[in-house]
Amino acid sequence: MHQKVRKAIIPAAGFGTRMLPATKSVPKELLPIVDRPILDYIVAEAFASGIEHVAIVTGRMKGAIEDYFDHAFEVDVSLRNAGKHGLADRMAQYTPVTGSISFVRQQQARGLGHAVWTARQIVGDEPFAVLLPDMLMVADEPCLKSMMDLHARHGGNVVAVERCAPEETHKFGIVSLQSTGGDPHVVGLVEKPAPGEAPSNLFISGRYILQPEIFDLLESQSPGAGGEIQLTDAMIALMSKQMIRPFEFRGRTFDCGAPAGFVSANLHMALARADLGAHVNLEIETLAAARSAVA
């Protein structure tokens, strides 16, 4: 019986430079996908997958994240006094259970690996998940849930991967795989390989299950690309000691940290809503007709 994954780390301390100027005053993680912040979807995925406690790593100017996940007593009372019980109940639905979320401050912007290491004392000596807060992954079953099922069967480490066009491999962290007795595992990680030099077209897509030994590797690790502590560097070192299994995610992933992915995510999630889908679809058709007329 493999040790259950109970805790997750969500590193949310980045500046969100790809979404400037909006992120001058609003954390990128709180930018809305329809009417819920990006981060709310990520936290919901963690809890829907069976995670019991989420540690969110924040930085300066990110206090609004803590406020969002708090119980807004004044708003709740105001809504109920106005008879808007449905809206109040909906807000309560997205408020985490007391004690299920904690916050850690990353005091220096030293990269993803350092952000994960910052939450080590909350995780302790047990396997844990990492969910990147700007990667919205949509499927019938949450990506992390499928990964946790794989971990429950085999233990070890698991990383979510997806396929990209071969000419786009230079944009991502690419994995190379090897199969032993029909059991694939990661044997190589290359961060943004030069065009034509990628070992595959499978890229790491923002969800990880890792063993606690990675914390010691991160603590002693030298800065890598960009002068930062990179999580992929620690995973390369971990591969010499432990197996890393891939989980190929076949749903839709939206990079909400970039304008194109953010807009696409809003359209996708709005179209899926019973109360909004028809209106949004009509607007898309109207815009498409207008563009065709101009052309």
C-alpha positions in Angstrom: 0.0 0.0 0.0 1.6 3.3 -1.1 1.4 6.3 1.1 -1.6 8.5 0.1 -1.1 11.9 -1.4 -2.9 14.2 1.0 -1.2 17.6 0.5 -0.7 19.9 -2.5 1.5 22.9 -3.2 0.3 25.7 -5.5 3.1 28.1 -6.2 1.4 31.5 -6.7 4.2 34.0 -6.0 5.1 35.0 -9.6 4.8 38.5 -11.0 2.5 37.6 -13.9 4.6 39.6 -16.4 2.9 38.1 -19.4 -0.4 39.6 -18.3 0.8 43.1 -17.7 -0.6 45.8 -17.2 -3.5 43.9 -15.6 -1.2 42.3 -13.1 0.2 45.6 -11.8 -2.5 45.6 -9.1 -4.3 42.3 -9.4 -2.5 38.9 -8.8 -2.6 36.9 -12.1 -4.0 34.0 -10.1 -7.1 36.1 -9.3 -7.9 37.2 -12.9 -11.4 35.8 -13.7 -12.3 32.9 -15.9 -15.9 33.9 -16.4 -16.8 34.7 -12.8 -14.3 32.8 -10.8 -10.6 33.5 -10.4 -8.1 31.2 -12.2 -6.8 30.0 -8.8 -10.2 29.0 -7.6 -10.5 26.4 -10.4 -7.0 25.0 -9.5 -7.8 24.7 -5.8 -11.1 23.1 -6.7 -9.3 20.5 -8.8 -7.0 19.7 -5.9 -9.9 19.1 -3.5 -12.0 17.2 -6.1 -9.0 14.9 -6.6 -8.9 13.9 -2.9 -6.3 16.4 -1.6 -6.9 17.2 2.1 -4.7 20.3 2.5 -3.5 22.9 0.0 -0.5 25.1 0.7 -0.5 28.2 -1.5 2.9 29.9 -1.9 2.5 33.7 -2.2 4.8 36.7 -2.4 4.6 40.4 -1.9 1.4 42.1 -3.3 -0.4 38.8 -3.1 -2.4 39.4 0.1 -5.7 39.4 -1.9 -5.3 35.7 -2.5 -5.6 35.0 1.2 -8.6 37.4 1.4 -10.3 35.6 -1.5 -10.2 32.2 0.2 -11.5 33.6 3.5 -15.1 33.6 4.5 -16.6 37.0 3.5 -18.9 37.4 6.5 -20.1 40.9 5.6 -20.9 40.0 2.0 -22.7 36.8 3.1 -24.9 38.7 5.5 -25.6 41.5 3.0 -26.7 39.0 0.4 -28.9 37.1 2.7 -30.5 40.3 4.1 -31.3 41.2 0.5 -32.9 37.8 -0.1 -30.1 36.6 -2.5 -29.7 33.3 -0.8 -28.8 31.5 -4.0 -25.8 33.7 -4.6 -24.8 33.5 -1.0 -24.9 29.7 -1.1 -22.9 29.7 -4.3 -20.2 31.8 -2.6 -20.2 29.5 0.4 -19.7 26.5 -2.0 -16.4 27.9 -3.1 -15.1 28.8 0.4 -12.7 26.0 1.5 -13.3 24.2 4.8 -11.6 25.9 7.7 -8.0 24.7 8.1 -7.8 23.1 4.6 -5.7 25.9 3.1 -2.5 27.5 4.4 -0.3 30.2 3.0 3.5 30.5 2.9 5.4 33.6 1.8 8.3 33.2 -0.7 10.4 36.1 0.4 12.7 36.0 -2.7 11.7 35.4 -6.3 14.1 32.4 -6.9 12.1 30.3 -9.2 9.6 27.4 -9.2 11.8 25.0 -7.4 12.5 27.4 -4.6 8.7 28.2 -4.3 8.0 24.4 -3.9 10.8 24.1 -1.3 9.3 27.0 0.7 6.3 24.8 1.6 8.4 21.8 2.8 7.5 22.2 6.4 3.8 22.0 5.7 4.2 18.9 3.5 6.6 17.0 5.8 7.9 13.6 5.0 5.2 12.4 2.6 4.4 12.5 -1.1 2.7 15.6 -2.4 1.2 17.2 -5.5 2.2 20.4 -7.2 -0.3 22.3 -9.4 0.7 25.3 -11.4 -1.8 28.0 -10.9 -2.0 29.4 -14.5 -2.5 26.0 -16.2 -6.3 25.3 -16.3 -6.8 21.6 -17.2 -10.3 20.6 -18.2 -11.5 17.0 -18.5 -14.3 14.7 -17.4 -12.1 13.6 -14.5 -9.6 16.0 -13.0 -6.1 15.5 -14.2 -4.7 15.3 -10.7 -7.3 12.7 -9.7 -6.1 10.4 -12.6 -2.5 11.0 -11.5 -3.3 10.1 -7.9 -5.0 6.9 -9.0 -1.8 6.0 -10.9 0.3 6.8 -7.8 -1.9 4.7 -5.7 -1.2 1.7 -7.9 2.6 2.2 -8.3 3.8 4.8 -5.9 6.9 6.9 -6.9 6.6 10.2 -8.8 4.1 11.1 -11.5 4.2 14.0 -14.0 1.4 15.1 -16.3 2.5 15.3 -20.0 0.8 16.3 -23.2 1.7 16.2 -26.9 2.6 19.3 -28.8 3.4 19.8 -32.5 7.1 18.8 -33.1 7.9 22.4 -34.3 6.7 23.8 -30.9 8.9 21.6 -28.6 11.3 24.5 -28.1 8.7 26.3 -26.0 8.3 23.6 -23.3 10.0 21.2 -20.9 10.2 18.0 -22.9 10.5 14.5 -21.5 11.9 11.3 -23.1 10.4 8.0 -22.1 11.5 4.4 -21.8 9.3 1.4 -21.3 10.1 -1.6 -19.0 7.7 -4.4 -19.3 5.1 -2.1 -20.7 5.5 0.3 -17.8 6.7 3.7 -19.3 8.9 6.0 -17.2 10.7 9.2 -17.7 14.4 8.9 -18.4 15.2 12.5 -19.5 14.0 16.0 -19.1 15.1 18.9 -21.4 14.0 22.4 -20.8 13.1 24.2 -24.0 15.4 22.2 -26.4 16.7 23.8 -29.5 14.6 23.3 -32.6 15.1 19.8 -34.0 16.8 18.5 -30.9 13.8 17.5 -28.7 13.8 13.8 -27.7 10.0 13.6 -28.1 7.0 15.9 -28.4 5.7 15.2 -24.9 5.8 18.3 -22.7 5.3 18.7 -18.9 2.0 20.4 -18.5 1.7 21.7 -15.0 0.8 18.8 -12.6 3.2 16.8 -10.5 3.2 14.2 -7.7 6.6 14.1 -6.0 8.3 12.2 -3.2 9.6 14.3 -0.2 13.2 13.5 -1.1 13.0 16.2 -3.7 13.1 18.9 -0.9 16.7 17.9 0.0 17.7 18.2 -3.7 16.1 21.6 -4.0 17.8 22.9 -0.8 21.3 22.1 -2.1 20.7 22.8 -5.8 22.6 25.5 -7.7 20.6 28.0 -9.8 19.8 26.9 -13.3 18.1 28.5 -16.3 17.4 32.2 -15.6 19.5 32.1 -12.5 16.6 30.4 -10.6 16.2 27.2 -8.7 14.4 25.0 -11.3 12.1 22.2 -10.3 13.1 20.2 -13.5 16.7 20.2 -12.4 15.8 18.6 -9.1 13.6 16.1 -10.9 16.6 15.1 -13.2 18.6 14.4 -10.0 15.7 12.5 -8.5 15.5 10.2 -11.6 18.7 8.6 -10.6 17.2 7.3 -7.4 13.4 7.0 -8.0 11.1 6.3 -11.0 9.1 9.1 -12.5 6.0 7.9 -14.4 4.2 9.9 -17.0 0.5 10.5 -17.1 -0.6 11.6 -20.6 -3.4 14.1 -20.1 -5.9 14.1 -23.0 -8.2 16.9 -22.0 -7.9 20.6 -22.8 -5.2 22.7 -21.2 -5.3 26.5 -21.2 -2.2 28.6 -20.3 -4.1 31.4 -18.5 -0.8 33.2 -17.7 -0.7 34.4 -21.4 -3.4 36.6 -23.1 -4.3 34.0 -25.8 -4.7 31.2 -23.4 -6.6 33.4 -20.9 -9.2 34.4 -23.6 -9.5 30.9 -24.9 -10.2 29.6 -21.3 -12.9 32.2 -20.8 -14.6 31.2 -24.1 -14.4 27.5 -23.3 -15.7 27.8 -19.8 -18.4 30.2 -20.7 -19.7 28.0 -23.6 -19.9 25.1 -21.2 -22.2 27.1 -18.9 -25.9 26.4 -19.2 -26.7 30.0 -18.3 -24.1 31.6 -20.6 -23.3 29.2 -23.4 -26.1 30.2 -25.9 -25.4 33.9 -25.5 -21.6 33.5 -25.9 -22.1 31.3 -28.9 -24.4 33.8 -30.5 -21.8 36.5 -30.0 -19.1 34.4 -31.6 -21.3 33.7 -34.6 -22.1 37.5 -34.9 -18.4 38.4 -34.8 -17.5 35.7 -37.3 -20.2 36.9 -39.7 -19.0 40.5 -39.4 -15.4 39.5 -40.1 -16.5 37.5 -43.1 -18.5 40.5 -44.5 -15.5 42.8 -44.2 -13.2 40.2 -45.8 
